[in-house]
Amino acid sequence: MEPNPDAEPAPADFRYHPPAGSVGGNKTPPGDEESDDRRGPADVRHESRWRIVGEVASRQRGLATTGQLASLGLSRQQISVAAETGRLHRLHRGVYLVGHTAMAPLAREQAALLACGDGAILSHQTAAALWKLRTQSLIVDVTVVGRRVRHRKAVRLHVVGEIDPADTAQRHGLPVTSPARTLVDLAAILEPEPLEAALSEAYALRLITERKLHAALQRNHRRPGAAALRALLEAQEGPTITKSRAERLLRALLRKAGLPQPLSNQFVLGCSPDLLWPEQRLIVEFDGFQWHGHRARFETDRARDARLVAAGYRVIRITWRQLTETPFVVIANIARALGGV
């Protein structure tokens, strides 16, 4: 079963785990062979420190940094011995899994942030995955402000001069670029089609509004992806139109092609489709963002389509761009659906 990133991370198991293949599951780490009742004050203090390490790690998806370990009183030698004996497992320079190698959900992302230091923030493809706009990548994208960071394995670094607080957010307890800023960053690295899919998903999930998106573009107008995202928005919006104007244009095209005229203002399964051919059980819906509230109603519209299809109707969705730029394709699709071709 896929791990749930929303779940609270389990407390770290900071006990010693013998290396794989060793004999005797109860073997104690070197130097700890004495029974509990023979341990001195130094041993008790040492184990007490490790209990605190476990508590710290449990709040960080099982992770701890060298700086945190040192602040709890562990010397470099003790940290080195713990790594050799399996009490710590290094993920990055100065970042360890505590007690085991099992990775909690989002531990890779948390480790990358810890490795990159204060002010690091998840961005680009990683932020898109956290917002559920894209699938997760094996590489963790991290943005840092105004400083160079040592290269980290499986971490893709992005250095910026500054980042506006309005472009940052928290997701599952991790610092991440806001949905709108994430789309600006994606526009610099994605082709138009996957970028449009991510934009549509952001509207469908109600993560953004046009106002927030245009505000982010204004703040980041010099960012590499700003021009590409603005061009996509302009192409999607097209001229300001109404549903009635789109209907008039389509009816004119239907008359010119000699196809039957549809009905409007009809009710089917509790909803009123834009155009209906009842005998052929065909419905046409206009996907004009001006009257559908952009992508905010994406999921509602698709759920309605699913109910209509389940009842035996066919649904064709038409955008204003299709209607004006490829009208012959639109008419050909309707004709085939009506059985005229």
C-alpha positions in Angstrom: 0.0 0.0 0.0 1.3 3.5 -0.9 2.5 5.4 2.1 0.4 8.4 3.2 2.5 11.6 3.2 -0.1 13.3 5.4 0.4 10.8 8.2 2.5 11.8 11.2 6.0 10.3 11.0 6.5 7.3 13.3 8.9 7.9 16.2 12.5 6.9 15.2 13.8 3.6 16.5 17.2 4.6 17.8 18.2 1.2 19.1 21.1 -0.7 17.6 20.3 -2.9 14.6 22.9 -5.5 13.7 24.1 -5.4 10.1 22.3 -7.7 7.7 23.7 -11.2 7.8 25.1 -11.0 11.3 24.5 -13.9 13.7 22.4 -13.3 16.7 19.6 -10.7 16.6 20.4 -9.6 20.2 24.0 -8.6 19.6 24.8 -5.3 21.2 27.0 -2.7 19.6 30.7 -2.7 20.3 31.4 -1.2 23.7 27.9 -1.9 25.1 28.5 -5.6 26.1 28.1 -5.0 29.8 24.7 -5.7 31.4 22.5 -2.7 32.3 23.1 -3.1 36.0 26.9 -2.7 35.5 26.7 0.5 33.4 28.2 3.6 35.0 27.0 7.2 35.0 28.7 7.9 31.6 26.8 5.0 30.0 23.5 6.2 31.3 24.2 9.8 30.1 25.2 8.3 26.7 21.9 6.4 26.3 19.9 9.3 27.6 21.4 11.4 24.8 20.3 8.8 22.2 16.8 8.8 23.6 16.7 12.6 23.0 18.2 12.0 19.5 15.3 9.7 18.8 12.8 12.3 19.9 14.4 14.9 17.6 14.4 12.5 14.7 10.8 11.5 15.2 9.9 15.2 14.5 11.9 15.1 11.3 10.7 11.9 9.6 13.4 9.9 11.3 16.3 12.3 10.5 18.9 14.2 12.4 21.8 16.4 11.4 25.4 16.5 12.6 24.8 19.9 14.1 21.8 18.6 16.0 23.7 15.6 17.3 26.6 17.8 18.4 24.2 20.1 20.2 23.0 17.1 22.2 26.5 16.4 23.4 27.7 13.7 20.9 31.3 14.1 19.7 32.5 13.6 16.2 34.0 10.2 17.2 30.7 9.1 18.8 28.8 10.1 15.6 31.4 8.2 13.5 31.1 5.1 15.7 27.3 5.3 15.5 27.4 5.4 11.7 29.8 2.4 11.6 27.7 0.3 14.0 24.3 1.0 12.3 22.9 3.4 14.8 23.1 6.2 12.1 22.7 5.8 8.4 24.1 8.7 6.2 21.8 10.1 3.5 23.7 13.3 2.8 26.9 14.9 4.2 25.8 15.8 7.8 22.3 14.2 7.5 21.4 10.8 9.0 18.6 8.4 9.3 18.4 7.4 13.0 18.2 3.8 13.9 17.2 2.2 10.6 17.2 2.6 6.9 13.4 2.6 6.4 12.4 5.9 4.7 9.3 7.6 6.1 7.0 9.4 3.5 8.7 12.6 2.4 11.9 11.7 4.2 13.9 12.3 1.0 12.5 15.8 0.7 13.1 16.5 4.4 16.7 15.2 4.1 17.4 17.4 1.1 16.1 20.5 3.0 18.2 19.6 6.0 21.3 19.1 3.8 20.9 22.5 2.1 20.5 24.4 5.3 18.4 27.2 6.6 16.0 28.9 4.2 16.0 26.1 1.7 12.6 25.5 0.1 11.2 22.7 -2.1 10.4 23.9 -5.7 9.9 23.1 -9.3 9.1 19.4 -10.0 9.2 18.5 -6.3 6.8 21.3 -5.3 4.5 20.3 -8.2 4.4 16.7 -6.9 3.6 17.9 -3.4 0.7 20.0 -4.8 -0.4 17.0 -6.9 0.2 18.8 -10.2 2.9 16.3 -11.4 4.2 12.9 -10.5 7.1 12.7 -8.2 10.6 12.7 -9.6 13.6 10.8 -8.2 15.5 14.1 -8.0 14.5 16.6 -5.3 14.4 20.2 -6.4 15.5 22.7 -3.8 15.7 26.5 -4.1 18.1 28.4 -1.9 18.3 32.2 -1.6 21.5 34.2 -2.2 24.1 31.6 -1.4 26.0 28.7 -2.9 25.4 25.2 -1.5 27.6 22.1 -1.9 26.3 19.6 -4.4 24.2 16.9 -2.9 23.4 13.5 -4.4 19.9 13.3 -6.0 19.3 17.0 -5.2 18.9 19.6 -8.0 19.7 23.1 -6.6 18.3 26.4 -7.8 19.9 29.6 -6.5 17.9 32.8 -6.6 18.7 36.3 -5.4 15.4 36.5 -3.4 12.0 35.0 -3.1 8.9 36.9 -2.0 7.2 35.5 1.1 4.0 35.5 -0.9 5.6 32.8 -3.2 6.2 30.4 -0.3 3.9 28.0 1.6 3.9 24.9 3.8 2.8 21.5 2.6 2.8 18.5 4.9 5.0 20.5 7.2 7.6 21.3 4.6 8.6 24.7 3.1 7.6 24.7 -0.5 6.9 27.3 -3.3 3.3 28.4 -3.6 1.2 26.8 -6.3 1.4 29.9 -8.4 5.2 30.3 -8.1 5.5 26.6 -8.8 3.7 27.1 -12.1 6.1 29.9 -13.0 9.1 27.7 -12.3 7.6 24.8 -14.2 7.0 27.0 -17.2 10.8 27.3 -17.6 11.4 23.6 -17.9 8.2 22.0 -19.3 6.9 21.8 -22.8 3.5 23.6 -23.4 1.4 20.5 -23.2 2.5 19.2 -19.8 2.6 22.8 -18.5 -1.1 23.2 -19.6 -1.9 20.0 -17.8 -0.3 21.2 -14.6 -2.1 24.5 -14.9 -5.5 22.8 -15.4 -4.9 20.6 -12.4 -4.1 23.6 -10.3 -7.4 25.1 -11.2 -9.2 21.8 -10.7 -7.8 21.4 -7.2 -8.6 25.1 -6.5 -5.0 25.8 -5.6 -4.9 29.0 -7.6 -7.1 31.8 -9.0 -6.5 34.0 -12.0 -5.8 36.9 -9.5 -3.2 34.9 -7.6 -1.6 33.7 -10.8 -1.3 37.1 -12.4 0.1 38.5 -9.1 2.8 35.8 -9.0 3.7 36.7 -12.6 3.9 40.3 -11.7 6.3 39.5 -8.8 8.4 37.2 -10.9 8.2 38.9 -14.3 11.9 38.4 -14.8 11.9 34.7 -13.9 12.7 32.4 -16.9 9.3 30.8 -17.0 7.2 34.0 -16.7 7.0 34.7 -20.4 6.0 31.1 -21.3 3.3 30.9 -18.6 1.9 34.3 -19.7 1.8 33.2 -23.3 -0.1 30.0 -22.3 -2.7 32.0 -20.3 -3.2 34.4 -23.2 -3.7 31.5 -25.6 -6.2 29.9 -23.3 -8.2 33.0 -22.6 -8.6 34.1 -26.2 -11.1 36.9 -26.8 -13.7 37.8 -24.2 -16.8 35.9 -25.4 -20.1 34.7 -24.1 -21.7 31.2 -24.3 -24.4 32.7 -26.6 -21.8 34.0 -29.0 -20.2 30.5 -29.2 -23.6 28.9 -29.7 -24.4 31.3 -32.5 -21.2 30.6 -34.3 -21.6 26.8 -34.0 -25.2 26.9 -35.2 -24.1 28.9 -38.3 -21.4 26.2 -38.9 -24.0 23.4 -38.5 -26.3 25.1 -41.0 -23.5 25.6 -43.5 -22.7 21.9 -43.2 -26.3 20.8 -43.6 -26.4 19.2 -40.1 -29.5 19.2 -37.8 -29.8 22.0 -35.3 -29.6 21.0 -31.6 -31.9 22.0 -28.8 -30.9 24.3 -26.0 -32.2 25.0 -22.5 -33.2 21.4 -22.0 -32.8 19.4 -18.8 -31.1 16.0 -18.8 -30.4 14.1 -15.5 -30.9 17.3 -13.5 -28.5 19.4 -15.6 -28.9 21.7 -18.6 -26.3 20.9 -21.3 -25.3 23.7 -23.7 -26.6 21.9 -26.8 -28.6 18.6 -27.1 -29.6 16.3 -30.0 -32.1 14.1 -28.0 -32.6 11.4 -30.7 -28.9 10.9 -31.2 -28.3 11.3 -27.4 -25.5 13.7 -28.2 -24.5 16.7 -26.1 -22.1 19.5 -26.8 -20.6 21.6 -24.0 -18.6 24.8 -24.5 -15.4 24.9 -22.5 -15.1 28.6 -22.5 -13.3 29.7 -19.3 -15.2 33.0 -19.1 -18.5 31.3 -18.4 -17.2 28.2 -16.6 -15.1 30.0 -14.0 -11.9 28.9 -15.6 -10.7 25.5 -14.3 -12.4 25.8 -10.9 -15.3 23.7 -12.1 -13.2 21.2 -14.0 -14.0 18.3 -11.6 -17.7 19.2 -11.4 -18.1 19.3 -15.1 -16.3 15.9 -15.6 -18.4 14.3 -12.9 -21.5 15.5 -14.8 -20.1 14.1 -18.0 -19.5 10.8 -16.4 -23.2 10.6 -15.3 -24.4 11.5 -18.8 -22.1 8.9 -20.4 -23.3 6.2 -18.0 -26.8 7.0 -19.0 -26.0 6.5 -22.7 -25.2 10.0 -23.8 -22.1 11.1 -25.7 -20.5 14.4 -24.7 -18.3 16.5 -26.9 -16.5 19.5 -25.4 -15.5 22.4 -27.6 -13.2 25.3 -26.8 -13.4 28.8 -28.3 -10.0 28.3 -29.9 -11.2 25.0 -31.6 -14.3 26.7 -32.8 -12.5 29.6 -34.4 -9.2 28.0 -35.4 -10.3 24.5 -36.5 -14.0 24.8 -37.2 -13.9 22.0 -39.9 -12.5 19.6 -37.3 -15.3 20.5 -34.9 -18.0 20.0 -37.5 -16.5 16.8 -38.7 -16.5 15.4 -35.1 -20.1 16.4 -34.6 -21.1 14.9 -38.0 -19.5 11.6 -37.1 -21.2 11.5 -33.7 -24.6 12.3 -35.4 -24.0 9.4 -37.9 -23.8 11.8 -40.9 -20.3 10.7 -42.0 
